[in-house]
Amino acid sequence: MIEFKPVRLEDRAVIERYTMPSGICNCDLAFANMYCWQAVFHSAWAEIGGFLVIRFQIDGGERIGYMQPVGEGDFGPILPLLREDAHAHGQRLRIIGLTDEGRDTIRRIVPCHFAFESDRALEDYVYNADDLRNLAGRRYQPKRNHINRFVENNPTWTYEEITPATLPECLEMDKEWYRRSLQREGDAEERDLGDEGIALRTAMEHYEELGLEGGLIRVYGEVVAFTIGDRLSADTYDVHFEKAYGELQGAYAMINREFARWVRARHPEIRYLNREDDMGVEGLRKAKQSYYPDLMVEKHTAVMK
C-alpha cells in the first residue's frame, strides 16, 4: 500500500523538485494549487520509484484520481502499485491530467486495459507572454480599445505589486466582487465562487510561504482589480486568481496587461503565461479565447477497464 501524505507547506521543496523541471504545463501540478484547493480535492502525495504521484478526490469526494506520475524515465512500472491503491479504495484506477506522451506510455505498456477520455473544460490556456504584454496587431485592437476606455474613465489609476500589507485590501475587494456577482441574475460563475473563495483565502493566508506574487490596480486609492500567480516551470508562469470589477470597462484587460508586463520585468526568462482552464463556463471560455492562446494543454484521463 502506498503511503500518501497530505500536502503541507513544508512539502513544497520536495514536490517542486519533481514538478519544476518536468516541462509539463499543467496548472494542476502547481504547488500553490495543490495546497490552496486541498479543502476541496484533499490532495495527497507520495514518492514512488523516483516519481512523484499526486492523489486527490473528485466528483465531490465520490471518486479518487491520480495525476500523471512526474519524474524521469518510464512510469510504467509503478502502474500496478497505483492500481492496487485504487482497488484498496474500492475503485478502478483513474489517471488524470495525462500529457500526450503519458497517454501513449500507458497505451504501449498496457494496451487495451484502459479507456481514454478528455474534457475540454479542463484544458489550460497558455499564452505567449509577450503577446499579453504588448497586445500588438489587429487581433488585439479590441483589448487596446478597452484599455483606452479604462484610462479615459479612470485617470487616477495606478498599478502596484501586492505585498502582505495590501493583501487585506484585496480580500475586501474579493468579498465585494462576490457580493456584486450574486446580485447579477444568472451569473454563470456563481456555482464555483464558494470553493474558489476558500482557495483564495488560503493563498492569502500563506502568501509568502507559497512563493506567490501579484499585482493590483487602484482607482482613487481603492483596489478595483488584482491578480495572483507564481512560477509553474522554468519558462512558464501560472496565473491562479484574477478579479476585477466588471462594470469598470477595461479593468480585466488592464490588470491582465499590467501583470504580464510586471512578470516580464521581474522574470525575463518567462516565455509563457498559463491562465488555467475555463471550467466549461461559456463567458469565461469566450474571454480566454479572445486573448488567442499559443497552445491548449490537453489533459487526458485513463480509466482502467
C-alpha positions as YAML, in Angstrom:
chain: A
units: angstrom
residues:
- id: 1
  name: MET
  ca: [0.00, 0.00, 0.00]
- id: 2
  name: ILE
  ca: [1.34, 3.40, -0.98]
- id: 3
  name: GLU
  ca: [1.88, 5.87, 1.89]
- id: 4
  name: PHE
  ca: [0.22, 9.06, 0.71]
- id: 5
  name: LYS
  ca: [0.67, 12.21, 2.79]
- id: 6
  name: PRO
  ca: [-1.47, 15.36, 2.78]
- id: 7
  name: VAL
  ca: [0.10, 18.35, 1.01]
- id: 8
  name: ARG
  ca: [1.72, 20.56, 3.65]
- id: 9
  name: LEU
  ca: [3.61, 23.82, 3.31]
- id: 10
  name: GLU
  ca: [6.87, 22.13, 4.31]
- id: 11
  name: ASP
  ca: [6.49, 19.72, 1.37]
- id: 12
  name: ARG
  ca: [6.87, 22.44, -1.23]
- id: 13
  name: ALA
  ca: [10.60, 21.96, -1.88]
- id: 14
  name: VAL
  ca: [10.27, 18.19, -2.35]
- id: 15
  name: ILE
  ca: [7.24, 18.42, -4.63]
- id: 16
  name: GLU
  ca: [8.70, 21.22, -6.77]
- id: 17
  name: ARG
  ca: [11.90, 19.22, -7.17]
- id: 18
  name: TYR
  ca: [9.81, 17.00, -9.44]
- id: 19
  name: THR
  ca: [7.35, 19.46, -11.00]
- id: 20
  name: MET
  ca: [9.59, 22.42, -11.86]
- id: 21
  name: PRO
  ca: [11.96, 20.60, -14.26]
- id: 22
  name: SER
  ca: [9.22, 18.36, -15.70]
- id: 23
  name: GLY
  ca: [8.31, 20.70, -18.55]
- id: 24
  name: ILE
  ca: [4.63, 19.82, -18.02]
- id: 25
  name: CYS
  ca: [2.48, 22.98, -18.24]
- id: 26
  name: ASN
  ca: [-0.50, 21.52, -16.37]
- id: 27
  name: CYS
  ca: [-1.62, 24.05, -13.74]
- id: 28
  name: ASP
  ca: [-2.77, 21.17, -11.51]
- id: 29
  name: LEU
  ca: [0.91, 20.50, -10.81]
- id: 30
  name: ALA
  ca: [1.46, 23.96, -9.30]
- id: 31
  name: PHE
  ca: [2.19, 23.51, -5.62]
- id: 32
  name: ALA
  ca: [0.06, 26.54, -4.74]
- id: 33
  name: ASN
  ca: [-2.93, 24.95, -6.45]
- id: 34
  name: MET
  ca: [-2.41, 21.64, -4.69]
- id: 35
  name: TYR
  ca: [-2.23, 23.35, -1.31]
- id: 36
  name: CYS
  ca: [-4.86, 26.06, -1.70]
- id: 37
  name: TRP
  ca: [-7.52, 23.73, -3.15]
- id: 38
  name: GLN
  ca: [-6.83, 20.96, -0.65]
- id: 39
  name: ALA
  ca: [-10.08, 21.59, 1.23]
- id: 40
  name: VAL
  ca: [-11.92, 20.70, -1.99]
- id: 41
  name: PHE
  ca: [-9.77, 17.95, -3.50]
- id: 42
  name: HIS
  ca: [-7.94, 16.58, -0.42]
- id: 43
  name: SER
  ca: [-4.69, 16.31, -2.37]
- id: 44
  name: ALA
  ca: [-2.06, 13.87, -1.11]
- id: 45
  name: TRP
  ca: [1.36, 12.93, -2.41]
- id: 46
  name: ALA
  ca: [3.92, 10.15, -2.38]
- id: 47
  name: GLU
  ca: [7.32, 9.35, -3.86]
- id: 48
  name: ILE
  ca: [7.39, 6.00, -5.65]
- id: 49
  name: GLY
  ca: [10.33, 4.63, -7.61]
- id: 50
  name: GLY
  ca: [11.75, 8.06, -8.41]
- id: 51
  name: PHE
  ca: [8.35, 9.55, -9.31]
- id: 52
  name: LEU
  ca: [6.02, 11.99, -7.62]
- id: 53
  name: VAL
  ca: [2.41, 10.81, -7.51]
- id: 54
  name: ILE
  ca: [-0.50, 13.04, -6.52]
- id: 55
  name: ARG
  ca: [-3.82, 11.53, -5.44]
- id: 56
  name: PHE
  ca: [-6.95, 13.61, -4.98]
- id: 57
  name: GLN
  ca: [-10.70, 13.34, -4.68]
- id: 58
  name: ILE
  ca: [-13.07, 14.30, -7.49]
- id: 59
  name: ASP
  ca: [-16.81, 14.46, -8.06]
- id: 60
  name: GLY
  ca: [-17.45, 15.71, -4.56]
- id: 61
  name: GLY
  ca: [-15.26, 13.04, -3.00]
- id: 62
  name: GLU
  ca: [-17.07, 10.13, -4.62]
- id: 63
  name: ARG
  ca: [-14.05, 9.06, -6.66]
- id: 64
  name: ILE
  ca: [-10.28, 9.31, -6.42]
- id: 65
  name: GLY
  ca: [-7.89, 10.14, -9.21]
- id: 66
  name: TYR
  ca: [-4.13, 10.10, -9.65]
- id: 67
  name: MET
  ca: [-2.18, 12.71, -11.56]
- id: 68
  name: GLN
  ca: [0.25, 11.50, -14.19]
- id: 69
  name: PRO
  ca: [3.39, 10.44, -12.27]
- id: 70
  name: VAL
  ca: [6.13, 13.07, -12.58]
- id: 71
  name: GLY
  ca: [9.76, 12.08, -12.81]
- id: 72
  name: GLU
  ca: [12.48, 10.94, -15.18]
- id: 73
  name: GLY
  ca: [12.07, 7.85, -17.29]
- id: 74
  name: ASP
  ca: [9.16, 5.46, -17.73]
- id: 75
  name: PHE
  ca: [6.42, 5.46, -15.09]
- id: 76
  name: GLY
  ca: [5.04, 2.15, -16.35]
- id: 77
  name: PRO
  ca: [6.48, 0.01, -13.52]
- id: 78
  name: ILE
  ca: [4.52, 1.90, -10.86]
- id: 79
  name: LEU
  ca: [1.12, 1.44, -12.55]
- id: 80
  name: PRO
  ca: [0.46, -1.84, -10.69]
- id: 81
  name: LEU
  ca: [1.05, -0.02, -7.38]
- id: 82
  name: LEU
  ca: [-1.44, 2.68, -8.32]
- id: 83
  name: ARG
  ca: [-3.95, 0.05, -9.36]
- id: 84
  name: GLU
  ca: [-3.52, -1.71, -6.03]
- id: 85
  name: ASP
  ca: [-4.05, 1.55, -4.15]
- id: 86
  name: ALA
  ca: [-7.19, 2.33, -6.15]
- id: 87
  name: HIS
  ca: [-8.55, -1.17, -5.58]
- id: 88
  name: ALA
  ca: [-7.94, -0.76, -1.85]
- id: 89
  name: HIS
  ca: [-10.40, 2.13, -2.02]
- id: 90
  name: GLY
  ca: [-12.89, 0.03, -3.94]
- id: 91
  name: GLN
  ca: [-12.30, 1.89, -7.21]
- id: 92
  name: ARG
  ca: [-10.84, 1.41, -10.66]
- id: 93
  name: LEU
  ca: [-7.55, 3.13, -11.37]
- id: 94
  name: ARG
  ca: [-8.15, 6.58, -12.86]
- id: 95
  name: ILE
  ca: [-5.14, 8.60, -14.04]
- id: 96
  name: ILE
  ca: [-5.91, 12.24, -14.74]
- id: 97
  name: GLY
  ca: [-4.04, 15.06, -16.45]
- id: 98
  name: LEU
  ca: [-2.14, 12.84, -18.86]
- id: 99
  name: THR
  ca: [0.00, 14.51, -21.47]
- id: 100
  name: ASP
  ca: [0.02, 13.05, -24.98]
- id: 101
  name: GLU
  ca: [3.26, 11.28, -24.07]
- id: 102
  name: GLY
  ca: [1.76, 9.94, -20.85]
- id: 103
  name: ARG
  ca: [-1.26, 8.60, -22.70]
- id: 104
  name: ASP
  ca: [0.98, 6.93, -25.28]
- id: 105
  name: THR
  ca: [3.09, 5.38, -22.50]
- id: 106
  name: ILE
  ca: [0.04, 3.70, -20.99]
- id: 107
  name: ARG
  ca: [-1.15, 2.51, -24.40]
- id: 108
  name: ARG
  ca: [2.25, 0.97, -25.05]
- id: 109
  name: ILE
  ca: [2.67, -0.72, -21.69]
- id: 110
  name: VAL
  ca: [-0.84, -1.99, -21.04]
- id: 111
  name: PRO
  ca: [-2.68, -1.96, -24.38]
- id: 112
  name: CYS
  ca: [-6.44, -2.45, -24.23]
- id: 113
  name: HIS
  ca: [-6.52, -2.22, -20.42]
- id: 114
  name: PHE
  ca: [-7.52, 1.45, -20.25]
- id: 115
  name: ALA
  ca: [-10.24, 3.58, -21.79]
- id: 116
  name: PHE
  ca: [-9.24, 7.16, -22.58]
- id: 117
  name: GLU
  ca: [-11.30, 10.34, -22.42]
- id: 118
  name: SER
  ca: [-10.72, 14.09, -22.30]
- id: 119
  name: ASP
  ca: [-12.65, 17.12, -21.09]
- id: 120
  name: ARG
  ca: [-12.39, 20.41, -22.97]
- id: 121
  name: ALA
  ca: [-13.40, 22.32, -19.81]
- id: 122
  name: LEU
  ca: [-10.20, 21.21, -18.06]
- id: 123
  name: GLU
  ca: [-7.72, 22.29, -20.72]
- id: 124
  name: ASP
  ca: [-5.32, 25.08, -19.73]
- id: 125
  name: TYR
  ca: [-4.91, 28.21, -21.84]
- id: 126
  name: VAL
  ca: [-1.22, 29.02, -22.35]
- id: 127
  name: TYR
  ca: [-0.26, 32.33, -23.93]
- id: 128
  name: ASN
  ca: [2.89, 33.85, -25.32]
- id: 129
  name: ALA
  ca: [3.85, 36.26, -22.53]
- id: 130
  name: ASP
  ca: [4.90, 38.97, -24.97]
- id: 131
  name: ASP
  ca: [1.51, 38.84, -26.70]
- id: 132
  name: LEU
  ca: [-0.25, 39.66, -23.43]
- id: 133
  name: ARG
  ca: [2.33, 42.27, -22.53]
- id: 134
  name: ASN
  ca: [2.25, 44.13, -25.85]
- id: 135
  name: LEU
  ca: [-1.25, 43.42, -27.22]
- id: 136
  name: ALA
  ca: [0.13, 44.20, -30.66]
- id: 137
  name: GLY
  ca: [-1.60, 43.78, -34.00]
- id: 138
  name: ARG
  ca: [-5.14, 43.92, -35.31]
- id: 139
  name: ARG
  ca: [-6.44, 40.95, -33.36]
- id: 140
  name: TYR
  ca: [-5.72, 42.73, -30.08]
- id: 141
  name: GLN
  ca: [-7.27, 46.04, -31.16]
- id: 142
  name: PRO
  ca: [-10.45, 45.38, -29.08]
- id: 143
  name: LYS
  ca: [-8.29, 44.86, -25.98]
- id: 144
  name: ARG
  ca: [-6.40, 48.10, -26.58]
- id: 145
  name: ASN
  ca: [-9.74, 49.88, -27.04]
- id: 146
  name: HIS
  ca: [-10.96, 48.56, -23.68]
- id: 147
  name: ILE
  ca: [-7.75, 49.69, -22.01]
- id: 148
  name: ASN
  ca: [-8.04, 53.14, -23.58]
- id: 149
  name: ARG
  ca: [-11.57, 53.47, -22.22]
- id: 150
  name: PHE
  ca: [-10.36, 52.41, -18.78]
- id: 151
  name: VAL
  ca: [-7.62, 55.05, -18.81]
- id: 152
  name: GLU
  ca: [-10.00, 57.76, -20.02]
- id: 153
  name: ASN
  ca: [-12.64, 56.93, -17.43]
- id: 154
  name: ASN
  ca: [-10.21, 56.35, -14.56]
- id: 155
  name: PRO
  ca: [-7.37, 58.87, -14.88]
- id: 156
  name: THR
  ca: [-6.17, 58.24, -11.31]
- id: 157
  name: TRP
  ca: [-5.47, 54.53, -11.90]
- id: 158
  name: THR
  ca: [-2.24, 53.09, -10.57]
- id: 159
  name: TYR
  ca: [-0.66, 49.63, -10.62]
- id: 160
  name: GLU
  ca: [1.42, 48.24, -7.78]
- id: 161
  name: GLU
  ca: [2.86, 44.96, -6.60]
- id: 162
  name: ILE
  ca: [0.86, 43.14, -3.95]
- id: 163
  name: THR
  ca: [2.57, 42.95, -0.56]
- id: 164
  name: PRO
  ca: [1.50, 41.25, 2.67]
- id: 165
  name: ALA
  ca: [0.33, 44.67, 3.83]
- id: 166
  name: THR
  ca: [-2.07, 45.09, 0.90]
- id: 167
  name: LEU
  ca: [-3.49, 41.56, 0.92]
- id: 168
  name: PRO
  ca: [-6.37, 42.54, 3.27]
- id: 169
  name: GLU
  ca: [-7.48, 45.16, 0.74]
- id: 170
  name: CYS
  ca: [-7.53, 42.51, -1.99]
- id: 171
  name: LEU
  ca: [-9.57, 40.25, 0.26]
- id: 172
  name: GLU
  ca: [-12.11, 43.02, 0.87]
- id: 173
  name: MET
  ca: [-12.27, 43.69, -2.86]
- id: 174
  name: ASP
  ca: [-12.93, 39.98, -3.46]
- id: 175
  name: LYS
  ca: [-15.77, 39.99, -0.92]
- id: 176
  name: GLU
  ca: [-17.34, 42.96, -2.68]
- id: 177
  name: TRP
  ca: [-16.81, 41.32, -6.08]
- id: 178
  name: TYR
  ca: [-18.59, 38.23, -4.81]
- id: 179
  name: ARG
  ca: [-21.46, 40.28, -3.41]
- id: 180
  name: ARG
  ca: [-21.94, 42.08, -6.72]
- id: 181
  name: SER
  ca: [-21.79, 38.82, -8.67]
- id: 182
  name: LEU
  ca: [-24.58, 37.35, -6.56]
- id: 183
  name: GLN
  ca: [-26.74, 40.34, -7.40]
- id: 184
  name: ARG
  ca: [-26.40, 39.68, -11.11]
- id: 185
  name: GLU
  ca: [-29.16, 37.29, -12.10]
- id: 186
  name: GLY
  ca: [-27.95, 34.12, -13.78]
- id: 187
  name: ASP
  ca: [-24.25, 34.63, -13.08]
- id: 188
  name: ALA
  ca: [-22.64, 31.54, -14.62]
- id: 189
  name: GLU
  ca: [-19.63, 31.69, -12.29]
- id: 190
  name: GLU
  ca: [-21.66, 31.68, -9.09]
- id: 191
  name: ARG
  ca: [-21.53, 27.92, -8.64]
- id: 192
  name: ASP
  ca: [-17.77, 27.94, -8.16]
- id: 193
  name: LEU
  ca: [-17.31, 31.03, -6.03]
- id: 194
  name: GLY
  ca: [-17.57, 29.20, -2.71]
- id: 195
  name: ASP
  ca: [-14.69, 26.80, -3.38]
- id: 196
  name: GLU
  ca: [-12.63, 29.48, -5.08]
- id: 197
  name: GLY
  ca: [-13.17, 31.77, -2.12]
- id: 198
  name: ILE
  ca: [-11.70, 29.15, 0.22]
- id: 199
  name: ALA
  ca: [-8.72, 28.64, -2.09]
- id: 200
  name: LEU
  ca: [-8.11, 32.38, -2.42]
- id: 201
  name: ARG
  ca: [-8.22, 32.93, 1.33]
- id: 202
  name: THR
  ca: [-5.79, 30.08, 1.84]
- id: 203
  name: ALA
  ca: [-3.47, 31.64, -0.72]
- id: 204
  name: MET
  ca: [-3.61, 34.99, 1.05]
- id: 205
  name: GLU
  ca: [-3.02, 33.47, 4.49]
- id: 206
  name: HIS
  ca: [0.14, 31.74, 3.27]
- id: 207
  name: TYR
  ca: [1.14, 34.17, 0.52]
- id: 208
  name: GLU
  ca: [4.86, 34.37, 1.24]
- id: 209
  name: GLU
  ca: [5.27, 30.72, 2.26]
- id: 210
  name: LEU
  ca: [3.75, 29.65, -1.06]
- id: 211
  name: GLY
  ca: [6.05, 31.95, -3.01]
- id: 212
  name: LEU
  ca: [3.11, 33.79, -4.54]
- id: 213
  name: GLU
  ca: [3.34, 37.14, -6.34]
- id: 214
  name: GLY
  ca: [0.69, 39.52, -7.56]
- id: 215
  name: GLY
  ca: [-0.35, 42.96, -8.66]
- id: 216
  name: LEU
  ca: [-3.29, 45.26, -8.06]
- id: 217
  name: ILE
  ca: [-4.87, 48.31, -9.65]
- id: 218
  name: ARG
  ca: [-6.28, 51.23, -7.70]
- id: 219
  name: VAL
  ca: [-8.71, 53.92, -8.78]
- id: 220
  name: TYR
  ca: [-8.94, 56.87, -6.40]
- id: 221
  name: GLY
  ca: [-6.98, 54.74, -3.94]
- id: 222
  name: GLU
  ca: [-9.46, 51.84, -3.97]
- id: 223
  name: VAL
  ca: [-8.47, 48.38, -5.17]
- id: 224
  name: VAL
  ca: [-10.56, 47.57, -8.25]
- id: 225
  name: ALA
  ca: [-8.59, 44.64, -9.66]
- id: 226
  name: PHE
  ca: [-5.90, 42.20, -8.61]
- id: 227
  name: THR
  ca: [-4.17, 39.04, -9.79]
- id: 228
  name: ILE
  ca: [-2.02, 36.43, -8.06]
- id: 229
  name: GLY
  ca: [0.29, 33.77, -9.51]
- id: 230
  name: ASP
  ca: [3.67, 32.08, -9.36]
- id: 231
  name: ARG
  ca: [6.18, 30.17, -11.46]
- id: 232
  name: LEU
  ca: [4.99, 26.83, -12.85]
- id: 233
  name: SER
  ca: [8.19, 25.77, -14.61]
- id: 234
  name: ALA
  ca: [11.43, 27.22, -15.93]
- id: 235
  name: ASP
  ca: [9.72, 29.25, -18.65]
- id: 236
  name: THR
  ca: [6.04, 29.28, -17.65]
- id: 237
  name: TYR
  ca: [4.17, 31.39, -15.10]
- id: 238
  name: ASP
  ca: [0.78, 30.36, -13.70]
- id: 239
  name: VAL
  ca: [-1.98, 32.93, -13.04]
- id: 240
  name: HIS
  ca: [-4.05, 31.43, -10.21]
- id: 241
  name: PHE
  ca: [-6.50, 34.21, -9.39]
- id: 242
  name: GLU
  ca: [-7.71, 37.30, -11.23]
- id: 243
  name: LYS
  ca: [-10.51, 39.61, -10.13]
- id: 244
  name: ALA
  ca: [-11.77, 42.95, -11.43]
- id: 245
  name: TYR
  ca: [-15.00, 44.87, -11.18]
- id: 246
  name: GLY
  ca: [-16.75, 44.01, -14.43]
- id: 247
  name: GLU
  ca: [-18.67, 47.29, -14.54]
- id: 248
  name: LEU
  ca: [-15.37, 49.17, -14.97]
- id: 249
  name: GLN
  ca: [-14.82, 48.84, -18.71]
- id: 250
  name: GLY
  ca: [-11.34, 47.56, -19.44]
- id: 251
  name: ALA
  ca: [-10.48, 46.65, -15.84]
- id: 252
  name: TYR
  ca: [-9.84, 43.00, -16.69]
- id: 253
  name: ALA
  ca: [-7.84, 43.88, -19.79]
- id: 254
  name: MET
  ca: [-5.77, 46.36, -17.80]
- id: 255
  name: ILE
  ca: [-4.86, 44.04, -14.92]
- id: 256
  name: ASN
  ca: [-4.07, 41.29, -17.43]
- id: 257
  name: ARG
  ca: [-1.70, 43.52, -19.40]
- id: 258
  name: GLU
  ca: [-0.06, 45.18, -16.40]
- id: 259
  name: PHE
  ca: [0.63, 41.91, -14.66]
- id: 260
  name: ALA
  ca: [2.08, 40.41, -17.85]
- id: 261
  name: ARG
  ca: [4.40, 43.42, -18.03]
- id: 262
  name: TRP
  ca: [5.34, 43.05, -14.38]
- id: 263
  name: VAL
  ca: [6.13, 39.34, -14.83]
- id: 264
  name: ARG
  ca: [8.30, 40.17, -17.85]
- id: 265
  name: ALA
  ca: [10.25, 42.77, -15.84]
- id: 266
  name: ARG
  ca: [10.64, 40.56, -12.76]
- id: 267
  name: HIS
  ca: [11.21, 37.26, -14.56]
- id: 268
  name: PRO
  ca: [12.66, 37.94, -18.05]
- id: 269
  name: GLU
  ca: [13.15, 34.20, -18.63]
- id: 270
  name: ILE
  ca: [9.37, 33.58, -18.59]
- id: 271
  name: ARG
  ca: [8.05, 32.94, -22.10]
- id: 272
  name: TYR
  ca: [4.52, 31.73, -21.37]
- id: 273
  name: LEU
  ca: [1.61, 32.56, -19.10]
- id: 274
  name: ASN
  ca: [-0.74, 29.75, -18.12]
- id: 275
  name: ARG
  ca: [-4.14, 31.26, -17.34]
- id: 276
  name: GLU
  ca: [-5.60, 27.89, -16.39]
- id: 277
  name: ASP
  ca: [-8.88, 26.34, -17.55]
- id: 278
  name: ASP
  ca: [-12.35, 27.78, -18.17]
- id: 279
  name: MET
  ca: [-14.33, 25.19, -16.14]
- id: 280
  name: GLY
  ca: [-16.76, 24.95, -19.02]
- id: 281
  name: VAL
  ca: [-18.19, 28.40, -18.20]
- id: 282
  name: GLU
  ca: [-19.26, 29.94, -21.51]
- id: 283
  name: GLY
  ca: [-18.40, 33.54, -20.62]
- id: 284
  name: LEU
  ca: [-15.01, 32.60, -19.22]
- id: 285
  name: ARG
  ca: [-14.23, 30.49, -22.28]
- id: 286
  name: LYS
  ca: [-15.08, 33.36, -24.60]
- id: 287
  name: ALA
  ca: [-12.90, 35.74, -22.60]
- id: 288
  name: LYS
  ca: [-9.90, 33.41, -22.61]
- id: 289
  name: GLN
  ca: [-10.24, 32.63, -26.29]
- id: 290
  name: SER
  ca: [-10.27, 36.36, -27.06]
- id: 291
  name: TYR
  ca: [-6.62, 36.55, -26.00]
- id: 292
  name: TYR
  ca: [-5.60, 33.92, -28.58]
- id: 293
  name: PRO
  ca: [-3.77, 31.21, -26.61]
- id: 294
  name: ASP
  ca: [-0.48, 29.97, -28.01]
- id: 295
  name: LEU
  ca: [-1.47, 26.43, -27.06]
- id: 296
  name: MET
  ca: [-4.07, 24.49, -25.11]
- id: 297
  name: VAL
  ca: [-2.84, 21.98, -22.54]
- id: 298
  name: GLU
  ca: [-4.86, 18.85, -23.18]
- id: 299
  name: LYS
  ca: [-5.47, 16.67, -20.13]
- id: 300
  name: HIS
  ca: [-6.34, 13.10, -20.96]
- id: 301
  name: THR
  ca: [-7.88, 10.69, -18.45]
- id: 302
  name: ALA
  ca: [-7.15, 6.96, -18.45]
- id: 303
  name: VAL
  ca: [-9.65, 4.70, -16.68]
- id: 304
  name: MET
  ca: [-8.80, 1.06, -16.16]
- id: 305
  name: LYS
  ca: [-11.46, -1.18, -17.69]
...
